[in-house]
Amino acid sequence: MTEQRSDNTTQNQMPDVTPENQPPWLAERLKWFTSLQFGVLFHWGPCSQWDGYGSWPLVPADKWARKDDMKCWCDRSKDLDRFTRDYWYLNKTFNPVRFDPDAWAQSAEEAGMRYVSITIKHHDGFCLFTPIQPTTR
């Protein structure tokens, strides 16, 4: 039996998702977010070395995520075991030594974006932490 943790919920514990059952602050928060209109989400980590959909192709039932024109899938002869093994090895080859978050932020700002979101902890275990440097801007 799996230990039940108070900080996790299961699908059966989720409240009914109807407009009447939302917390009072949610509508105002969603209005604020949608008013931003233009931004970017970076889902970046070892899996970004490939042309796939993050870790979705690893799920046997998610055949939609293993398209016949996906190079990383076809290069492994459409063999799910081989694909899975090589996916989990990507952390050995991901070495973003030239990652420059300030340049990314500057580009987003210059493009007129009003928000940037970056995945820093993904369910595949990859964590992206960058030391905070004082800026001169």
Beta strands, then each sheet from edge to edge (+ up, - down):
strand 1: 39-42
strand 2: 115-118
sheet 1: 1+ 2+
end
